[in-house]
Amino acid sequence: MAVYSYKATHHDDHVLDGTVVADCARQARDQLREQGLVVHDVEPIGMKGSSFLGINFRGMWYGRIKSVQLVEFVRELSTLLGVGTPLLEALDTIILQQHGHLKTVLLQVRERVASGVSLSEALKEHSQSGRGGFDAITVSMVAVGEDSGNLDGVLEELANFKEHAASLKNRVLSALLYPLIVLGIGVLVCIFLMVYVVPGLIESLEEANRDLPMITLVVKAVSDFILYQWWLLVGCVLSVVIVFSAMMRTHRGRHGIHRLILRIPILGDLIRKQTVVQLSFVIATLMRGGIPFEQAIRLAREAVRNMLLRDALEETEQAVTEGCDIAEALALTGAFSPTVVQVFALGQQSGRLEEMLSRLAKDYDRQVATAATRFTTVLEPILIVLLAVMIGAIAFATILPILEMGSTL
C-alpha cells in the first residue's frame, strides 16, 4: 500500500488535510468519501521531485530516515508499550508527532500491523536493503522482543544501543573536528600569504637587484606555482577524489583503504575498540533473546562499517558453523586483540557469554573515551607546530632579505 496526502472539506466547509493509506488514489478517495468528506486533491507522498539524468534527488533525500528520528521512534514506542498502551494505539500516537518520510513509513507499518502482520515483519518491508529504512539490527531485535514477550524492554535496550553508537561516532568526530579546523584555517592563511603578501614583497626585493636567499627563492617558486599553475592543484585534488571514489566502489578498494585506516596510530585502535563495543552489545542482546551465536554475529556485522573487521566476522561465523570454537575462530582472523579472544573463550566455556560481552563493551567504552582524548591531545600540538613552521618559513623568507639589505646599508 501507498500513503497519499489529501485536501478535503467537511460538511461545515471546514478545510482538512492529512494522509491516508490505500492501494491506489481511487481507493483513497473512496475512503475519504465514506467519512463524509468532499475530496479536492489526492496525491502520493514522496514520489515527486526534480531529477537529473534519471536521478530523483528529492527522493534520495526524502527517502531516508534520520538516525535521530529512528532513536526517538524506538524510545517513544518503548515508553508507550511499557505503560500498557496497545501497539496500534502507540503507533497512532507516534505518527501524530512525526513528519517527512518516517511518518509515511510508519503509516504503512501501522496498516500492515492492523492487518495481522507482526511489527518486525512490517518493519522488514521497509528495511535499508530496500530504500533507506530500518536497519537489520532494529528488525531483528524487534523480532526478539515479540518472541520473548518483552518488546518494550528490548526496544529500550535498542534505543540505548543506538544512542550509545551515535555518541561513539560523535566522540570520534569531535576528536577530529578541532584539529581539522585548525589545519584548514592554517592552510587558508598560508594561501593568502602566498597569493597576496609574498608576491608584492618579493617583487620589491627583486627591484633592488640583490641576490635572494635560497629560502626566499623556494617560497617565491611556491607562490608563482599557486598563482599561475593553480589549475594543476585543482586537477590533482579532483584526481585524488575521483580515484578515492572509484576505490570505494569496489570491495578490494574499500578493503585496502579500511586496512590502512586501522594501521593509523591511535585512530586505528580507537576504531577497532569502537567496533568491539558495538559488536559485544548487539551479540549479547540478541543471545539473551534466544538468538543463536551464528545468527547473532551475522546480524551484528550490519553495524560494522570497516570492511576488514566485517570480513573477519564473516570468517568467524563460517568457522563456528563448521564446528570451530568461537575464540579459536576469532584468533585465526588476526583482526581482534587477545583480550577480546580470551573473553569469548571464557564466555563460551562458562556459558555466560552474554554477561562477559556486556562487561567487555563497558570496559572498551571507557578505553574508547580515553583513546579519543589521547588522539586529540597528540594531534593538536603536531598540527600547531606544523602550521607554525609553515607560516614561520614564509615570514623568514620575506624578512631575511630585508635584514640583509639593512645590514649592508
For each residue, the residues with C-beta under 8 A, 3 or more apart:
1: 21 22 23 108 111 112
2: 21 22 23 24 44 45 108
3: 19 20 21 44 45 46 104 107 108
4: 19 20 21 22 25 28 42 43 44 45
5: 17 18 19 42 43 44 45
6: 16 17 18 19 20 28 32 39 40 41 42
7: 15 16 17 39 40 41
8: 15 16 17 32 37 38 39 40
9: 13 14 15 16 37 38 40
10: 13 14 16 36 37 38
11: 36
12:
13: 9 10
14: 9 10
15: 7 8 9
16: 6 7 8 9 10 37
17: 5 6 7 8
18: 5 6
19: 3 4 5 6 45 103 104 107
20: 3 4 6 28 31 32 42
21: 1 2 3 4 107 108 110 111
22: 1 2 4 25 27 28 31
23: 1 2 27
24: 2 27 28
25: 4 22 28 29 42 43 44
26: 29 30
27: 22 23 24 30 31
28: 4 6 20 22 24 25 31 32 42
29: 25 26 32 33 39 42
30: 26 27 33 34
31: 20 22 27 28 34 35
32: 6 8 20 28 29 35 37 39 42
33: 29 30 36 37 39
34: 30 31
35: 31 32
36: 10 11 33
37: 8 9 10 16 32 33
38: 8 9 10
39: 6 7 8 29 32 33 42
40: 6 7 8 9
41: 6 7
42: 4 5 6 20 25 28 29 32 39
43: 4 5 25 48
44: 2 3 4 5 25 47 48
45: 2 3 4 5 19 104
46: 3 59 62 63 101 104
47: 44 59
48: 43 44 58
49: 56 57 58 59 62
50: 56 57 58
51: 54 55 56 57
52: 55 57
53:
54: 51
55: 51 52 60
56: 49 50 51 59 60
57: 49 50 51 52 60 61
58: 48 49 50 61 62
59: 46 47 49 56 62 63
60: 55 56 57 63 64
61: 57 58 64
62: 46 49 58 59 100 101
63: 46 59 60 101 131 132
64: 60 61 101 132
65: 69 70 101 102 105 132 133 134
66: 69 70 102
67: 70 71 162 166
68: 71 72 166
69: 65 66 72 73 98 100 102
70: 65 66 67 73 74 102 134 138 162
71: 67 68 74 75 159 162 163 166
72: 68 69 75 76
73: 69 70 76 77 94 98 102 106
74: 70 71 77 78 138 155 158 159 162
75: 71 72 78 79 155 156 159
76: 72 73 79 80 90 93 94 97
77: 73 74 80 81 90 91 94 155
78: 74 75 81 82 152 153 155 156 158 159
79: 75 76 82 83 152
80: 76 77 83 85 89 90 93 94
81: 77 78 84 85 87 90 151 152 155
82: 78 79 152 153 156
83: 79 80
84: 81
85: 80 81 89 90 93
86: 89 90
87: 81 90 91 113 119
88: 91 92 110 113 114
89: 80 85 86 92 93
90: 76 77 80 81 85 86 87 93 94
91: 77 87 88 94 95 106 109 110 113
92: 88 89 95 96 110
93: 76 80 85 89 90 96 97
94: 73 76 77 80 90 91 97 98 106
95: 91 92 98 103 106 107 110
96: 92 93
97: 76 93 94
98: 69 73 94 95 102 103 106
99: 102 103
100: 62 69 103 104
101: 46 62 63 64 65 104 105 132
102: 65 66 69 70 73 98 99 105 106
103: 19 95 98 99 100 106 107
104: 3 19 45 46 100 101 107 108
105: 65 101 102 108 109 126 133
106: 73 91 94 95 98 102 103 109 110
107: 3 19 21 95 103 104 110 111
108: 1 2 3 21 104 105 111 112 122 125 126
109: 91 105 106 112 113 119 122 123 125 126
110: 21 88 91 92 95 106 107 113 114
111: 1 21 107 108 114 115
112: 1 108 109 115 117 121 122 125
113: 87 88 91 109 110 116 117 118 119 122
114: 88 110 111
115: 111 112
116: 113
117: 112 113 121 122
118: 113 121 122 143 146
119: 87 109 113 122 123 142 146 151
120: 123 124 139 140 142 143 146
121: 112 117 118 124 125
122: 108 109 112 113 117 118 119 125 126
123: 109 119 120 126 127 133 134 138 139 142
124: 120 121 127 134 139
125: 108 109 112 121 122 130
126: 105 108 109 122 123 130 131 133 134
127: 123 124 130 133 134 135 136 139
128: 131 132 133 134 135 136
129: 136
130: 125 126 127 133
131: 63 126 128
132: 63 64 65 101 128
133: 65 105 123 126 127 128 130
134: 65 70 123 124 126 127 128 138 139
135: 127 128 138 139 302 303
136: 127 128 129 139 140 299 302
137: 140 141 158 161 282 299 300 302 303
138: 70 74 123 134 135 141 142 158
139: 120 123 124 127 134 135 136 142 143
140: 120 136 137 143 144 286 291 299
141: 137 138 144 145 154 155 157 158 285 286 289
142: 119 120 123 138 139 145 146 151 154 155 158
143: 118 120 139 140 146 147
144: 140 141 147 148 154 285 286 289 290 291
145: 141 142 148 150 151 152 153 154 155 289
146: 118 119 120 142 143 149 151
147: 143 144 289 290
148: 144 145 151 154 289 290
149: 146
150: 145 153 154
151: 81 119 142 145 146 148 154 155
152: 78 79 81 82 145 155 156
153: 78 82 145 150 156 157
154: 141 142 144 145 148 150 151 157 158 285 289
155: 74 75 77 78 81 141 142 145 151 152 158 159
156: 75 78 82 152 153 159 160
157: 141 153 154 160 161 285
158: 74 78 137 138 141 142 154 155 161 162 285
159: 71 74 75 78 155 156 162 163
160: 156 157 163 164
161: 137 157 158 164 165 278 281 282 285
162: 67 70 71 74 158 159 165 166
163: 71 159 160 166 167
164: 160 161 167 168 277 281 365
165: 161 162 168 169 278 303
166: 67 68 71 162 163 169 170
167: 163 164 170 171
168: 164 165 171 172 274 277 278 365 368
169: 165 166 172 173
170: 166 167 173 174
171: 167 168 174 175 368 369 372
172: 168 169 175 176 270 271 274 372
173: 169 170 176 177
174: 170 171 177 178 372 376
175: 171 172 270 372 373 375 376 379
176: 172 173 179 180
177: 173 174 180 181
178: 174 181 182 376 380
179: 176 182 183 376 379 380 383
180: 176 177 183 184
181: 177 178 184 185
182: 178 179 185 186 380 383 384 387
183: 179 180 186 187 383 387
184: 180 181 187 188
185: 181 182 188 189
186: 182 183 189 190 383 386 387 390 391
187: 183 184 190 191
188: 184 185 191 192
189: 185 186 192 193 387 391
190: 186 187 193 194 387 390 391 394
191: 187 188 194 195 226
192: 188 189 195 196 197
193: 189 190 196 197 198 391 394
194: 190 191 197 198 219 222 223 226 227 394
195: 191 192 198 199 223 226 227
196: 192 193 199 200
197: 192 193 194 200 201 398
198: 193 194 195 201 202 219 220 223 394 397 398
199: 195 196 202 203 223 227
200: 196 197 203 204
201: 197 198 204 205 398
202: 198 199 205 206 212 216 219 220 223 398
203: 199 200 206 207
204: 200 201 207 208
205: 201 202 208 210 212 216 401 402 405
206: 202 203 209 212
207: 203 204
208: 204 205 405
209: 206
210: 205 401 404 405
211:
212: 202 205 206 216 217 220 401
213: 216 217 397 400 401 404
214: 217 218
215: 218 219 393 396 397 400
216: 202 205 212 213 219 220 397 398 400 401
217: 212 213 214 220 221
218: 214 215 221 222 397
219: 194 198 202 215 216 222 223 393 394 397 398
220: 198 202 212 216 217 223 224 397
221: 217 218 224 225
222: 194 218 219 225 226
223: 194 195 198 199 202 219 220 226 227
224: 220 221 227 228 229
225: 221 222 228 229 232
226: 191 194 195 222 223 229 230 233
227: 194 195 199 223 224 230
228: 224 225
229: 224 225 226 232 233
230: 226 227 233 234
231: 234 235
232: 225 229 235 236
233: 226 229 230 236 237
234: 230 231 237 238
235: 231 232 238 239
236: 232 233 239 240
237: 233 234 240 241
238: 234 235 241 242
239: 235 236 242 243
240: 236 237 243 244
241: 237 238 244 245
242: 238 239 245 246
243: 239 240 246 247
244: 240 241 247 248 257
245: 241 242 248 249
246: 242 243 249 250 253
247: 243 244 250 253 254 256 257
248: 244 245 253 254 257
249: 245 246 253
250: 246 247 253 254
251: 254 255 307
252: 255 256
253: 246 247 248 249 250 256 257
254: 247 248 250 251 257 258 307
255: 251 252 258 259 307 308 311
256: 247 252 253 259 260
257: 244 247 248 253 254 260 261
258: 254 255 261 262 306 307 308 309
259: 255 256 262 263 308
260: 256 257 263 264
261: 257 258 264 267 268 271 306
262: 258 259 268 271 272 306 308 309
263: 259 260 268
264: 260 261 267 268
265: 268 269
266: 269 270 371 374 375 378
267: 261 264 270 271 375
268: 261 262 263 264 265 271 272
269: 265 266 272 273 371
270: 172 175 266 267 273 274 368 371 372 375
271: 172 261 262 267 268 274 275 306
272: 262 268 269 275 276 309 335 336 337
273: 269 270 276 277 364 367 368 371
274: 168 172 270 271 277 278 364 368
275: 271 272 278 279 304 306 309
276: 272 273 279 280 336 340 360 361 364
277: 164 168 273 274 280 281 361 364 365 368
278: 161 165 168 274 275 281 282 300 303 304
279: 275 276 282 283 297 300 303 304 313
280: 276 277 283 284 357 358 360 361 364
281: 161 164 277 278 284 285 357 358 361
282: 137 161 278 279 285 286 296 299 300 303
283: 279 280 286 287 293 296 297 300 353 354 357
284: 280 281 287 288 353 354 355 357 358 361
285: 141 144 154 157 158 161 281 282 288 289
286: 140 141 144 282 283 289 291 295 296 299 300
287: 283 284 290 291 292 293 296 353 354
288: 284 285 354
289: 141 144 145 147 148 154 285 286
290: 144 147 148 287
291: 140 144 286 287 295 296 299
292: 287 295 296
293: 283 287 296 297 320 326 353
294: 297 298 317 320 321
295: 286 291 292 298 299
296: 282 283 286 287 291 292 293 299 300
297: 279 283 293 294 300 301 313 316 317 320
298: 294 295 301 317
299: 136 137 140 282 286 291 295 296 302
300: 137 278 279 282 283 286 296 297 303 304 313
301: 297 298 304 310 313 314 317
302: 135 136 137 299
303: 135 137 165 278 279 282 300
304: 275 278 279 300 301 309 310 313
305: 310
306: 258 261 262 271 275 309 310
307: 251 254 255 258 310 311
308: 255 258 259 262 311 312 335
309: 258 262 272 275 304 306 312 313 335
310: 301 304 305 306 307 313 314
311: 255 307 308 314 315
312: 308 309 315 316 330 333 334 335 336
313: 279 297 300 301 304 309 310 316 317
314: 301 310 311 317 318
315: 311 312 318 319 329 332 333
316: 297 312 313 319 320 326 329 330 333
317: 294 297 298 301 313 314 320 321
318: 314 315 321 322
319: 315 316 322 324 328 329 332
320: 293 294 297 316 317 323 324 325 326 329
321: 294 317 318
322: 318 319
323: 320
324: 319 320 328 329 332
325: 320 328 329 345 348
326: 293 316 320 329 330 344 345 347 348 353
327: 330 331 341 342 344 345 348
328: 319 324 325 331 332
329: 315 316 319 320 324 325 326 332 333
330: 312 316 326 327 333 335 336 340 341 344
331: 327 328 334 336 338 341
332: 315 319 324 328 329
333: 312 315 316 329 330 336
334: 312 331
335: 272 308 309 312 330
336: 272 276 312 330 331 333 340 341
337: 272 340 341
338: 331 341 342
339: 342 343 360
340: 276 330 336 337 343 344 360
341: 327 330 331 336 337 338 344 345
342: 327 338 339 345 346
343: 339 340 346 347 356 357 359 360
344: 326 327 330 340 341 347 348 353 357
345: 325 326 327 341 342 348 349
346: 342 343 349 350 356
347: 326 343 344 350 351 352 353 354 355 356 357
348: 325 326 327 344 345 351 353
349: 345 346
350: 346 347 353 356
351: 347 348
352: 347 355 356
353: 283 284 287 293 326 344 347 348 350 356 357
354: 283 284 287 288 347 357 358
355: 284 347 352 358 359
356: 343 346 347 350 352 353 359 360
357: 280 281 283 284 343 344 347 353 354 360 361
358: 280 281 284 354 355 361 362
359: 343 355 356 362 363
360: 276 280 339 340 343 356 357 363 364
361: 276 277 280 281 284 357 358 364 365
362: 358 359 365 366
363: 359 360 366 367
364: 273 274 276 277 280 360 361 367 368
365: 164 168 277 361 362 368 369
366: 362 363 369 370
367: 273 363 364 370 371
368: 168 171 270 273 274 277 364 365 371 372
369: 171 365 366 372 373
370: 366 367 373 374
371: 266 269 270 273 367 368 374 375
372: 171 172 174 175 270 368 369 375 376
373: 175 369 370 376 377
374: 266 370 371 377 378
375: 175 266 267 270 371 372 378 379
376: 174 175 178 179 372 373 379 380
377: 373 374 380 381
378: 266 374 375 381 382
379: 175 179 375 376 382 383
380: 178 179 182 376 377 383 384
381: 377 378 384 385
382: 378 379 385 386
383: 179 182 183 186 379 380 386 387
384: 182 380 381 387 388
385: 381 382 388 389
386: 186 382 383 389 390
387: 182 183 186 189 190 383 384 390 391
388: 384 385 391 392
389: 385 386 392 393
390: 186 190 386 387 393 394
391: 186 189 190 193 387 388 394 395
392: 388 389 395 396
393: 215 219 389 390 396 397
394: 190 193 194 198 219 390 391 397 398
395: 391 392 398 399
396: 215 392 393 399 400
397: 198 213 215 216 218 219 220 393 394 400
398: 197 198 201 202 216 219 394 395 401 402
399: 395 396 402 403
400: 213 215 216 396 397 403 404
401: 205 210 212 213 216 398 404 405
402: 205 398 399 405 406
403: 399 400 406 407
404: 210 213 400 401 407 408
405: 205 208 210 401 402 408 409
406: 402 403 409
407: 403 404
408: 404 405
409: 405 406
